[in-house]
Amino acid sequence: MVNQEVPAPLSLTAPDGDPPDVAIIAVTYNSSAVIRAFLHALPEALGDIDSAAVIIVDNSSSDGTPQIVHESAPWAVVIPTGENLGYAAAINIGLRRCRARRGTYILNPDAVPAPGSVALLLEAADSDRQIGMAVPRMLDSTGQLKYSLRREPTLLRALGEALLGGRRSARYPPLGDLIRDPDFYVDGATADWATGAALFVPTHASDIVGSWDERFFLYSEETDYALRLRDHGLRVQLVEAASVTHPGGDMSRSPWLWSLVAVNRTRLYAKRHGRVVSALYWLVVLANECARSLLGRPTHWAAVKALLRGHPALSEYRVALNRSHRKQDDEIARDADSR
């Protein structure tokens, strides 16, 4: 494919000058197949925005993604991380690079925002300071609604998913976290959290909540951030008129990605609950993955192995053990220096 330069959005400003009204942050990792469509959509998506900056944080792609960005959109700022730091850490790098005056739109590079959608999200966030995260209506590649709003993970919902499956449990709010009622997806609808492919966070909210938790390499970081917003009295709200097209689907096909989802679900739950109930939650998730792995699904078998290696209690034990070893090494070094 011949690379064509995308005309710069009229609103674009360099993040080294005065703070822009809006920052767009996208985290890339071997995103050459999707990044052109993303970049081509931005000028129209940013229509009616007074000033903006586009930050591409690249997690050490090996497929030429940064070069494509440089050639297609020289107006975008590319930040190479030097290694794959994960999604949350890359977002934090982008946020440190540019603090927008009014808000930051965090997008996956395979998420294509609709024309004028950024201004709609910004207007909604500006209209109510209790909105900590404004999210667009998410569509699949055929233009159909994708269910992107979710409820807080609970032990009962983990049990519901294990016993009924994700689709059936979603019919009963106490038993499922995914909101699958299309009538719910109207302007002003609120949820505990939303799929992380497209999230607009007003600056006043990010100033309150702070950085993204880098312990979540990938997945659950958006859940954690949304729940922390709620802890501060802020909410996640849908802006129906704003939309983004996001095909997605990699998670369900990749054993590695699926195992990350499973482990980070338990890590998130353990972060917010006590040891006993967190252990029960881990057991339910493990039992769910074990049962489905018996059907010969490699994604679930990978999750079983990852959960057995990554039990939150075991992770805490390893951290404590490493800290103890470092303390012992420091004491040995001090003893050696004193001789």
N, C-alpha and C positions, 0 to 999 in steps of 0.2 A: 504493500500500500504506500502510495506517495504521500509524504508528510506535508501537510499544508498548515501554514501559520494561522492561528486564530486571531482575528482582530481583537485588540485589547478592549475590555469594557470601558465605557466612558467614565465610569465611576472609580476606576482603579487608581490607587495611590500606593506609593512605596511605604512599607511599614517602618522605614527609618525616619520618616518625617512625622507630621502630626498624626495622632491616632486616627485610624479610619473608623467610620461608623460600624462597619461589619468586617469580620475576618472569616474567610472560608478556610477550613483546615481539612485536608484529606491525607490519610496515611496510606502509603503505597508499599506493596511488596510484590514484585514480579507482576505488575499490573499493566504491562504493555498492550494486552488485548483489549482493555477497557478504558484506558486513560484518555484516549483521543476523544471519545464520545463525551466523556465527563467534561473535558476542557472546552469542547465546542458548545456545550450547553450553558456554560457559566455566564457569558456576556448577556444573554437574554434573561437568564435566571436572576441576574443582578440588576435588571432594569428598575429604574426609579429609586435605586439606592444612591445616596449622595456621594459616598466614598467607601471603598472596600480594598481589602488586601487578600490575595490568594496565596496560601502557604501549603506547599506539598512536602510532607515529611516522609522521606524514603527510607524504609527499613532494609537497606542493603540489597536492593534488587539486583539480580544477575541477568536480567533480560532486556536491559537498555531503557527501562522506564524513565530514569532521570533525563537521559538524552532526548527522549521523545518530548518530555515536558519543555526542555530548553528550546527545542526546535519549534514545537507547536505553539507554545505560550511563553515567550520570553518575558512577559509581564508578570508571570508567577514566580514566587520565591521557592526554590528547591533547597531543602535542608537534608543532606545525607547524614544518617545516624552512624554509619560505619559498621553497624551490625544490626541484626534483627532484635530490637529491644521490646517488641510487643506493641499492642495497640495503645494501651493507656499511657505508657511511657512516651510514645511518639506524640500523642495528643498534648501531653505536658510540654514537650519541646516546642511544639507549635504555639501553644499559649504563652510560653515565655518569650518567644520571638516577637509576638505581636499581641498586645492587649487592646482589643477593639473598644471603642467608646461606648457602643450600645449592645453588641452581642456577637457571638461566634457561632457559625453554622458548621458543625462537624459532619462530614459526609464520607461514606465509603467511595472509593474511586469507580465502583461499578453502579453507583447511584446517580441517576441523571435528573437533576432538578428541572421543573417546568418553568417556562418563561414567567417572570414576575413573582415567582414563589418566595424569594428571599424577603422581599418587601412585605409580603403578607404575614410571614412569620414574625418579622420585626415589629410590624404594627400591632399584632396581637400581644406580643411580649411587652411593648411599650404601654399598652392600654391597661394592663393589670400587673402590678409588681408582685402579686402572689404567684404569677406564672414563673416557675423556675426552669421550665423546659417546654418549648413549643415544638410540636412535631407535625410533619406534613402527612397527608393521606398517601399511603404507599401503594403503588400499583405494580403488577407484574408486567412482563414484556408484551402481553396482549391488551394491557390497559384495564385489567380487572383488579378489584380491590384485593390487597394482601392484608391479612390480619396481623397487625403490628403492635396492638396495645395489649398489655399484660397486667396480671395481678401479682401481688407480692408472693414469693415462694413460701409455702408453709408445709409442715409435716403432713397435714391432711391432703393438701394438693399433690404432694409427692406420692402418697398412697393412692390417691385417685388415679393418677397417671399410670402407676404400676398395675393397678387392678383393671382399669377400664381402657387404658390407652389414651393418648393425648387428645384425639378428636372427640371421643365420647365424654371424657371427663370435662372437656371445655364447655359442655352443655350445662354444667352445674357449677356456678361460681365458687362454692366452697371446695370443690374437688378439682378444679382446673385453673391454670394460670393464664392460658391464652383466651382472649376475648374474641369469640368467633361469631358473634351476632352482627351481621352487616348493618342492622338498624342502629347499632350503638355508635357507628363511625360517622357522627355528625359534628358540626362545628361546636366547639366548647366541651366535647367529651373529655373526661379525665381518666387517668389510669395510674397505677402505681409505678409502672415503667413502660418503656417502649423499645422496640427493636432499634439497635444502635446504628443502623445504616444512615440515618439522617436525623440529627438532633440540633435544634437551635437553642443555645443557652445564653440568656441575657447576661450582660456583664455584672449587673448587681447580684445575680444569683451565683455566678462563678466566684465572685469576690467573697461571698458568704461561705460557700462550700469548700473552696480551695481546689487543690490538685486532684487529678484522677488517681485511683489506687493502683500503683504499678505492680502489686502482687498478682493482679489478674492479667496474665500475659495476653490473653484473648478470650473473649466472652465473659459475661457477668460483670464486666467493668461498667457497662451502661446501667445495669440493674443496681449495682452498688451506688452509682452516682445519683440516680433518680431517688433511691430510698434515702440517701443523705440529704437531698433537697427537701424531701418530705419531712425529715427530722427537723428541719429549720422552718417548717410551716409553709413551704412552697409546693407547687404541684406541677405535674406533667399534663399538658393540655393539647388536644388535637386542633389543628387549623385546617378545616376541611377544604378550603379553597386552594390551599397550597398543596402541591403534589410532587412526588418524586417517583421515578420508575426504577425499580430495583429487582432484577431477576433472581439473584441469590441462588441458593441450592447447594453450594459447595459443602456445607457442613454435613448434610445427610449422606454424602457420597464418600467423604474422607474419614477413614478410621482415626487419623491423628486429630482432626478438628472435632470429631464427635467425642473423643476421649477428653479433650480440653473442656468441652461443654459440661460433661459429667463431673469432672473433678472440680471445676470452678463453681458449679452449683453448690457442691458441698462446702467449698471454701467460703463462699459468700454466706451460706447459712450459718456456718461456724463463727463467722465474724460478728454476727448479730444475735447469737443465742448461746446458751450455756452448753457445757460439755456433754451432759447426758442427752438432752434432746438433739444436739448436733450429731451425736453418735447414732441415734435412732434414724435421723434423716439420712445419714451416710449409708446405713444398712438398707433402708428402703430403696435408695437410688441404686445401690449395688445389686439388690435382689431384682430390681426392674431390668437392669442391664444383663444380669445373668440369665434371666428367663428369655430374653430376646436373643441372646447369643446362642442359646440352644437351637434356635431356628436357622443357624448357620449364617448369621449376619456378621460380617467382619467388623463393622463399625461398633457394634455392641460388645464384641469380644475385646476389642481394643480398649473400650471404656472400662470393662471389668479389670483388665490388667492395670490400667492407669489408676483406678480407684484403689486397688489393693496396694499400689505403691504410694498413693498420694492422700491417704487418710489424713484429715486435718490434724488429728492428735499425733500421728506419726511425724507429720511435718513440723509441728511445734516441738516434738521431742528432738528432731534432728537439729533445729535451730538452737535449742538449749544445749545440746551436746556440742555443737560446733562452737558456741559461745564459751562453753567450759573448756574446750580444747584450746581455744585462742587465749583464754586467761592463763591456762597452764603454760602455754608456749611463752607468753609474756613474762611469767614468773621465772621460767627457766632462763630466758634471755637476760633478765635483770640479775639473776644469781650469777650468770656467767660474767656479766660486766663488772660485778663487784669483786670478782676474784682477781 
